[in-house]
Amino acid sequence: MLVALLFSKQLYVSSLSSYYIFYLIDRFGVSTQGAQLYLFIFLARERGRRLFRRARSAIALAANMSSGSRSSARCRSRWRCPMPG
């Protein structure tokens, strides 16, 4: 099931990427290389934003775990949060 989900996500992203390139060429009259550059910038920005969010949530989770507080909204799972001593 997981492989099917990953495959469908990859198919969706590639079809969206192709559409975005043709949209830029048709709508704004950019060259193929220019459209590919804009697509690369867009995808790199999105990837950077996702990495930043993950890092920020990992830091917040680590801070919650070190403080021993289980009442925080980020620390609701009993398996991830330390038990109060």
C-alpha positions in Angstrom: 0.0 0.0 0.0 2.8 2.4 0.9 4.5 1.8 -2.5 1.3 2.5 -4.3 0.9 5.8 -2.4 4.5 6.9 -3.1 4.0 6.0 -6.8 0.8 8.0 -7.0 2.4 11.0 -5.3 5.4 10.8 -7.7 3.0 10.6 -10.7 1.0 13.6 -9.4 4.1 15.7 -8.8 5.5 15.0 -12.3 2.2 15.7 -14.0 1.8 19.0 -12.1 5.4 19.9 -13.0 4.7 19.3 -16.7 1.5 21.4 -16.5 3.4 24.2 -14.7 6.0 24.3 -17.5 3.4 24.5 -20.2 1.4 27.0 -18.3 4.4 29.4 -18.0 5.2 29.0 -21.6 1.7 29.6 -22.8 0.6 32.3 -20.3 3.8 34.3 -19.9 5.7 33.5 -23.1 8.9 32.3 -21.4 11.3 29.9 -23.1 11.4 26.3 -22.2 14.7 26.8 -20.3 13.2 29.7 -18.4 10.1 27.7 -17.5 12.3 24.9 -16.2 14.3 27.3 -14.2 11.2 28.8 -12.6 10.0 25.2 -11.9 13.3 24.4 -10.2 13.2 27.5 -8.1 9.6 26.8 -7.1 10.3 23.1 -6.1 13.5 24.1 -4.3 11.7 26.7 -2.3 8.9 24.2 -1.4 11.5 21.6 -0.3 13.4 24.2 1.8 10.1 25.3 3.5 9.3 21.6 4.3 12.8 21.0 5.7 12.5 24.2 7.8 9.1 23.1 9.2 10.4 19.7 10.1 13.5 21.1 11.8 11.3 23.6 13.7 8.9 20.9 14.9 11.8 18.6 15.9 13.3 21.3 18.0 10.0 22.1 19.7 9.5 18.4 20.4 13.0 18.1 21.8 12.3 21.1 24.0 9.1 19.5 25.3 10.8 16.2 26.0 13.6 17.8 27.9 11.3 19.9 30.1 9.2 16.8 31.0 5.9 18.6 30.3 3.2 16.3 28.8 0.6 19.0 28.8 1.9 20.8 25.7 -0.1 20.5 22.4 3.1 19.1 20.7 3.5 16.4 23.2 0.3 14.4 23.4 1.5 10.9 22.6 2.6 8.8 25.6 5.1 7.0 23.5 7.1 10.0 22.4 6.9 12.1 25.6 8.8 11.3 28.8 6.7 10.2 31.8 6.8 12.6 34.7 9.2 11.5 37.3 
